[in-house]
Amino acid sequence: MRPYLNGCKTDCYFQESMMMFKIDFKTQSVPKCLGAILLLMMLNLLTVGSTWAQSTRGLPDFTELVEQVGPSVVNIRTLEKVMARPGSESGADEDMLEFFRRFGIPLPNAPRQGPRPNRPSPQPQEEEAQPRGVGSGFILSADGFIMTNAHVVEGAQEVLVTLTDKREFKARIVGADKRTDVAVVKIEATGLPAVKVGDVNRLKVGEWVMAIGSPFGLENTVTAGIVSAKQRDTGDYLPLIQTDVAINPGNSGGPLINMRGEVVGINSQIYSRSGGFMGISFAIPMDEAVRVSEQLRATGRVTRGRIGVQIEQVSKEVAESIGLGKPQGAMVRAVENGSAAEKAGVEAGDIIVKFEGKAIEKSADLPRLVGRTKPGTRSTLTVFRRGVSKELSITVGEFEEEKVASKERESKPRVANAVQALGLTVSDIPETLKKQLKVKGGVRVDAAVDAAARAGLREGDVILAVANTELPGVKEFEVMMTKLDKSKPVNLLFRRGEWTQYAVIRPSP
């Protein structure tokens, strides 16, 4: 409310918003004038309150979404069977024992001074189920199909699903696909509240989204944020959705939900230098996840197309020099012998610019489009070769499972005891994989248990360095392990997919 004089000494005007009020002190008594002023002040307060209400009305309210989608989100716990260790009956795990040691507290069941009573001979060791990990998931259908991440259930020998009403079920793993990190499990129940699947194509950058999951085992935790970007090339076969929604260990497999209460993604991974949330999270687009889940439910596995070429991105300089115009397509570096590409006449140096009429904007588009194609399908390739575009007919092959690699792992000798103390089984990296990952050395993790598993390592990771020393191969890895001080933690630099990070583990005594 802004008072001002109109040039005379007896009339005063008050302007409020678009209205102007005049108070004539000549004709009105003082009490009436004061009353008018108070009335205008009240009108001003009402206007301010209305403006504030309108401004707050623009902020999202997630309460209805939580009530709507919350019952469809589940907590997933996985167990693995391990041999009971001698002395494990004390009930104290390694972390607790370390706590006792540091603060000088007598260890539970520590050896006593003086003569010891006779003890019965040790019994044969038996397998016992131990917690392996905690994740999240959501109900796909009322008859008990649940979607989660493949890495949540990977290696689990028992999967337990807990609903929001506290009912717990043993789940059966229907199928898991490591390449997209999608898995489907099944519980024996009916009438369950299933989620609604949203259209990812309608999702916009800047749009509000919400996540529900079990970070650090804290069930039914709700976090929110916005879509930061779409089509992030961080997945081998999937462009991911980037958000700033707080995602932490245990959120994996939970739903990413839009403001219409629809699931648009599966929270899968984060970018972090510390192991915790740093404002960058990634979710698997729901349309791709549904496509994978349908195959898993039908056959228990995912079949993908393959043409047999090694490719790389086309640079601006190359595109201009060969007359392509702009950097697009996938440059063929090599063609595999006997592959579908060789039979179709694809040559090294070709630029594949279209597959089935769909433009290849960047090299990562090609394996995704081919991978979605059913093996045996007759398709067309458009290649740019020495200044001329050509169309080639190609029969898409099938992406075979890594059966040979599995046999190689089984036939390889076990690594040294020093490496086993970390809970690791490792092997040398094939040259083809080194070229693909663009690394000079390292070892591939074939299995991770005990200390390594607790540190977050898992099968398929590539260890690049130990204690800040680069790692050429398995032999050097074993030598480094023998020189480690088992009483101190050791840092490992490892790579998972496109991301490189550190893990700190303590060798088992």
N, C-alpha and C positions, 0 to 999 in steps of 0.2 A: 504494500500500500504506500503510495508516494504522494504526500500532500504538497501543494504548491499554491502560491498567491497569484491571483489573476490581475494584479495591478491596483486593486483597491484594498482598503484596510478592513473592510467589513465582511466581505464574502470570501469563503474558503472552499476550494474544490478538492475532492478526493477521487483519484482515478484508480480503479481496481479492475484489472484485466481489460476487457473491452467496454466497461461501463464507467461513466463519470457521474459522480454525485455532487450536488451543490448544497452547501449549508449557508444560509443567510443569517448572520448574527444580528442583523437589524430587526428582523421579524420574528426570530425564534428566541425562546428563552435559553439561558445557559444549560439548565438540566436537559432540555430537549436536544440541544446541540451535542452534549456529551453522550446522550443516549444514542444519537445517530452515529457518533464516532465509534462507540462500542459495538453497534450493530455491524458497521463496516469491518471492524476488526474480526468479528466472528465469521463474517463472510470470507475474509481473507484466510482464516485458519481452515475453513471448510475447503476452500480452493486448493490450499497447500496439501491438505490430506488427500484430496481427490487425485492431485498430480502424483503424490507419492505412491498411492495405490495403483495408479496406472503404470508407474515405472516398475514396481515390484511384480506386477502381473506378467511382465515379460520374462521373468526368470522361471526356469523349468521346475515343476513339482513332480518328483519321482515316486511319491507315495502310492499312487494308483498302479503304477507299473510294477512296483515291488509286490503289491498284493496280487496282481494279475499273473506275473511270471514267476515269482518266488517259489510257489509250490512245485514248479516244474524243474527246479534246479536241485541236483543231488550232490552229495559228498561221496567221493570214491576213495577207498583205502585198499591198498594192495599188500599182500603178504607173500613171502617166499620161504621155502622150507630149507633150513640149514642144519648141519650136524651140531648137536649140543656140545658146547666146549667144556672141557674139564674145569670145574670150579665155577661154572656159570650159575650154580644154585645159590650163590650169594645174592643174586638179584641186582647187583651193581654193575652198570655198563661201564664202558671205558671212560666216557666223559666224567662220570661220577667218581671213578677211581682217581682220575687225574686231579679232580677237585680236592679229594682227600689228601693226595700227595702234596699239592701246592701249599696247603694250609696246615700241614703237619698233623692232620687228624688220623688216628689209627684206622687202618684199613679194615673193612668188614671181613670177618673170618680170617684175620691175619694170623700167621703162625705164632703160637704162644711159647713162652720160655718153659723149659723143663720137659719132662717126659710127655709124650703124646699117647693118647689112648689108641688101642688097636682100632683100625677102621676096616670096614668090609672092602673086599676087592672091588675095583672099579667095574661098573656095569657097562655093557656094550652101549656105545653112543647111539642115540635115536634122533631122528629128524624132528625139529620143532619149527613151528611157524613164527616168523618174526616180521614186524612191520617193515615194509619196503618203501612206501611213499604215500602221499596224500594228494589228491587232485579233485577236480570237479567234473560235472557232466550235466546233461539236461535230457529230459524225456522227449523222444521223437514221436512215439505213438503210445496210445493208451494201453496197448498189450505188452509193454515192458521193454521196448527197444530204446536204448540210451546212447547218446553220442558223446564222445570225449576225444582227448588226444591220444595218438598211438603211444607217445612216450610215457603217458600216465600208466598204461597197463603193460608196457613192454617188460618181459621177463617175469611177470607176476605169475605165481602158481595158484593164487587165490585172490579174487576180487570181491570186495564187500561194498554194497551200495546202501547208503542211508538217505531216506527221504526226509522232508521237512517235518513230517508227523512222527519222526523218530523210529519208523519201521526200518528194519535192516534186512537186506537180502544178499544171498550169495549170487554173484553174476557169472554168466558164461560169456567168454570172449567170442563174439561172432566172427570178427575179423579186424585186422589192423593194417594200415598202409603207411609205412615209414616215410615214403617220399612226400606225402601230403600231410603227414602227422594227424591222420583221422582214424578213429577206431569206433566200433560199435559193440556194445555189450548188451546182454539180455537178462532180465530178471523175470521170474515167474510171478506176475501180478497182472491184474486187469483194472480197468476204470481209472487209470492214472491220468493226471493233468498234463497233456502234451503241449509243447510250445507251438506258436505260430511262426512259420518261416517267412521272412521278409524278402523283398526284392532288392538285391544288392545294387542293381542299376539305378535305383532311385536314391541311393545313399549319396549325400553331398558332403564335401569338405566343409567343416565348420558346424556340422549338425551335431546336436547333443546326443550322446549315447551313454548307456549304463552297463555295468558288469556286475554279475552276482557269482560268488564262488566261495572257496575255502582257503584264503591265503594263510599260510602257516598253520593250517588246520582249524582256523576260526570259521566255523560254518556260517552260511547265509550272510556273508559280508557283502555290502553294496557299495560300489564306487562309481563315479561318474566323470565324464569329461566330454571332449568333442572329437570328431574325426579330424585328424591332422593331415592325412593324405590317403590317396587310394592308389592301387596298382604299384605298390612298392616291390621292387625286384629283390626280395630277400629269400624267396622260396624257389626250389628247383622247378617245381611244376605249377606253382601258384603265385600270382601277384597278391600280396597281403594288404590288409587294411591297417593303416597306422593311426593310433589314437594316443591321447594323453591320459587315458583312464588308468588309475593306479592298479597295476597288475603285479603280483608277487608270487613266490613259490606256493603252490596249492590252488592258485586261480586257473592253472592250465586245464583246459577242457570245458571251462564254463562259458556261458553264452554272452555275446555282445548284443545289446538290445537297443532298438531305436525307440523314439518317443511314441510310436504307435503300438508298442508292446510286442514287436516282432523281432525274432532272432536274425541278425544279419551276419554274424560271424562267430567263430570259436576262438576264444583267447588262447594264444599258443605260445608266445615268446616275448621277451623284452630285450631291449638293448641296454646293457649295463656294464660299467667298469667296476662296480662294487659287489655285484651279485644281487642287489636290491633294485627297487623301482627308481628310475631316473627321468621319468616323464615321457618315455618312448615305449609304446607297447604295440604288438602286432597281433592281428586276428586273421584267421583263415576265412575267406569269403564263403558265405553260406551256400551259394549256388554251386560252387565247386565241391564243398563238403557233402552236399546232398547227392551229387553225382557219384562221388566215391562211395558214400554209404549205401546207395542202391546196389552197387556191385558187390559190396561186402555182404549185404544181407542175402543177395541172390546166390553167390558162389563162394563167399568167404575170402575172396581175393580180388585184386584189381588188375585188369588187363590193359596194357597201353600199346599204342602204336609206336613204331620205330622205323627210321629209314636208313640209319647207318652212316651218318656224316659227323665229322668234327667241325665245329663252327666257331666263329668269333665275331665281335662287333665290327661294323664298317665305320672307319674313322672319316672325319670330314675331308681330310687331305686325300684319302684314297678315293672317296666318292667323287670329288672334283676332278681328280687326275684321270679316272677311267670314264668320265662322262655320265656318271649316275645322277649327278645333280646334287642331291642331298644325302646325308648319311642315313641309310635305311637298309633293311634286309639283313640277312645272315651270310657272312662270307664263309665258303666251304674251304677248310684247311686241308682236309683229308677225307677220302671215301674208303670205307671198309670193303675188303675183298668179299665178293659174293653177296653184298648187301642189296637191299631194295634200291638204294640210290645208284649203285653201280649198274644194276640191270636196267635202270631207267635212263642211263646216260649222263648222270650228274658228274661233273669234273671238278677237281680241285681248282680253286680260283673263281668258280661260279659264285654269283651273289643271288641267293634265293630271296626273291622279293614278294612272292605270293605263294600261299598254299591253299588249295581249294577256293581260289578267288579272294581269299582274305589277305590283306596287306600285312607284311612282316615289317613292323616299324623298327624293332630292335631284335637282336639275335635271340634273346630269351623267349620271344613270341613263338619261334618255330617249334622247339621241343614241346611247348604247351599245346599248340594246335595239333601237332602230330600225335602227342600222347593221348589226346581225347578221342582220336580216331580209332575205330574198331579195326584190329588187325585183319588183313585180307581185303580191306576196302580199296577200290580203285580210285585214285585221286589224281589231281593235276598239280604240277609245280611250275611256277614261272621263274626262270632264272635270267640273270643279266650276264651275258658272256661276251667279252671283248666288244663292248659297245652295242650289242644287239640283244633284245629280249626274246627268249624262246620258251615255249610251253612243252613240258615233258609229262608223260603219263607214268604214274608210279603205283605199284601195289604195296601198300603199307605192311611192314612186317610187325612182329610182336616183340615187345620188350621182355626178354627172358629174365627169370629170377636168377639171383646170384648163386646158383647151385655149385658151380665150379669153385667159387670163392669159399663156399662153406666147406667143401671137401678139402680144400687146401688148408683151411684152418684146423680141421680135425686131424690132418696128417702131420701138422707141424709139431715139433717137440715142444714140451712145456718150457717156459722161460725159467730163469734162475730163481732160487729161493728168495733172493733179495727183491726181485720184482713182485713175487707172490706176496711178500710182506705188505705191499701196497694194495693188494687185492686186485691186481691187474693181470690180464693175459693179453699180450700184444704180438703183433706181427709186422714185418716190413711192408711198406707201401708200394704197390705196383707202380711201375713207371707211368702207365697211362693215367693213374689217379693223381700222381705227382704233377703231371702236366695239366690235368683238369683243375687241380687246386692251386696250381702255380706255386708249389713249394719245392725246396731243394732236398729236404730230408724229413725225418720224423718217423713215428711208428703209429700204426693203427690199433685202436683198442678193440680187441675181440670179445672181452668180457671185463666187467667191473663189479666187484663185490666188496663187502666189508668197508675198509677205510676209503677206498676209491669211490665206491657208490655213495657213501655218506658225503663225500666232497662234491658230488654232482656229476662225476664222470659216468659215461655210459658207452655201450657198444657203438662203434662207428666214429667216435671222436678220433681226432688226429693230434697226438702229442708232438709239439714242435720243439720244446725246450724244457730242461730240468734244471732247477736252481740257477736260472739265468744263463744256462749253457745250451747252445743249439744242439740238436739231436740228429745225427746222420741216419742211424738205424738201430735195429734191435741189439746188436752186439755192443754198441756204444752205450745203449740204454742200460744193459745189464751191468756193464763196468761201472757206470755212474751209481747204480743202485748199491753196489757192494761198498762204495765209499761213503754212503750216507750215514749220518749219525741218527740211529733209530730213536733216540730220545727227543729229537727235534723235528718240527714240521718241515715239509719240503714243498716248494711251489712248482707247479707245472703250468706251462703255457700250452693251451690246446685250442684246436679249431673245431667248430661244429657248424657245418654248412658254410655260410659266408662270414660267420662271426668268430673272432678270436678273443679268448679271455683266459684268466688265471684261475687255477684251483689250488687250494692249500690243503694237503693231507698229511696225516701222521702215520708213519709205517706201524703195522701191528707188531708187537713184541714177539 
